[in-house]
Amino acid sequence: MVNSTVVKTLYVNPATGNDKNPGSSKFSPLKTISRALKLSTKSTIIQLAVGNYNSLTGEVFPLLIPDGVLVVGNEGTKGRGIVISGSGAYQSQSFGWQNITLLLLGEATVMGVTVANTAAKGTGVWIESTAPSLVNNTFTKCGREALFVTGSAKPAILDNVFVQNAVSGLVMAGNSKGEVLRNIFQKNIIGIAISDSAAPMLVKNKLIENRTAIALSRQAQPVLRQNLIANNTQGGVFVNGNALPNLGNKQDNGENIFRDNGKFDLQNATSKKLVSVGNELNPAQVKGLVELIAVKKNIQVVRTLFSDMAGHWAADFVEALANKNLINSLTDGTFAPNNPMTRADYAALVAAAFNPTPRHPAPNFIDVPKDFWAYNAIQIAAMGGFVGGKSDRTFSPHENVQRLQVIVSLVNGLKLPPAQSDALLCYSDRNTILDYARTAVATATQQKIVVNYPNPKQIEPSRFATRAEVAAMVYQALVAIKKSPLIKSPYIVSNEGIWQVE
């Protein structure tokens, strides 16, 4: 039998909390993360207030974050002022006793916090043979490395900052894989160290002002794409042992940018020839046996990102829609990705994106006058089957649209063929999907239209959809009808290899 999982939130505030409180609201918070973890079950959200979480405030290290638990601070500031600092002994299966701050188990998630471990040889986060997510955090002032990944781990390491750690920002060892996407590594001795047989994807990261940006050893085989490797005092990528990085091929150019590094951009200290395809580097800064293959660049006019989208998880989706002239900035040049989207804004977006053929009579919504800015778009979207009114003939253009409404709208508007309900097994909170919408959600899931941030397993149907989420799902709908190319994102839900909640 498949059991539903109840999602609960526990609030923690080291200044005003008390571990005797239930922690179920901001007004009765717990004092420590340690206590919240003891009260947690799978899918629990632990919401942290601004403050210092250390041994002086009662924390007991290391903190073990269980499978499915989500620890959240403030993503928008990458955890500024929400500082988890401490060290405790942990015995690794592979590396013996270690001094660590956090251990991430299963598919735990940590978002929007700052982690520091100033102990000698201290590690901020340890990941061993698990598949957690680290998103929009800051890792700093760790005595050794900020993040150590080993075993068969497959983490998602997205949009974090690794700065001023004593040895490395990130170490990947064992047979680990996973995604390292859009992170900043700055002022570490080594930005990223990859060893053993580790083979992660390193995409769109910035490695600047380290001593060495990336150091590879043993049989490491990372894939490097679209990274900026600049102003590192000693060098860019150093390859040793039997390491063999993938620096591009004719079908998939590397597009890494090497610039203003000290002694080398790329140094191959192995006996094997490396092949670099489509990377921007100075041949005089290439050492060892390396074949450089240049490719002609296609000149494209690329629309400037909105001022508040840099590093945002949905930046690629929003930029792609902007380049199609389907969305525009607000008056201040921002997109406000985390704000909810109104029904009027949604109608305007789907009308522009899909230009639907009329299938229904023109509506006469009593609260949408003809001089309303979105009148025409609402008419087009309604006649095309994407939106509808209420029983009292209102449209409520200023109301926020729910995530479930967006998903049902896209499936109905595009008249997508229905899918089997077992596609819903990939959601831990599928019991919250209303009966009328289950087939539509299953269909959208099968078509890879659903985008769930931060946890792909939680659809949260009744929550208001953010502008970023709507943009991502509309773009995915364009992909589904073959009107746009695929954008890779860990938040796109796929029912391939469905998991069940036990």
Secondary structure, DSSP 8 states (H G I E B T S, - for coil): --------EEEE-TTT--TTS---STTS-BS-HHHHHHH--TT-EEEE-SEEESGGGT--SSEEE-TT-EEE--GGGTTTTEEEE--EEEEETTTEEEEEEEEE-TT-EEES-EEE--STTEEEEEEES---EEES-EEE--SSEEEEEETT---EEES-EEES-SSEEEEE-TT---EEES-EEES-SEEEEE-TT---EEES-EEES-SEEEEE-TT---EEES-EEE--SSEEEEE-TT---BBB-SSSB---EEES-SSEEEEE-SSS-EEEES-B--GGGEESSEEEE-------------TT-TT-TTHHHHHHHHHTTS----TTS---TTSB-BHHHHHHHHHHHH-----S-----TTS-TTSTTHHHHHHHHHTTS----TTS---TTSB-BHHHHHHHHHHHHT-----GGGGGG-TTGGGS-GGGHHHHHHHHHTT--B-SS-TT---TTSB-BHHHHHHHHHHHHHHTTSS-----TTB---TT-----
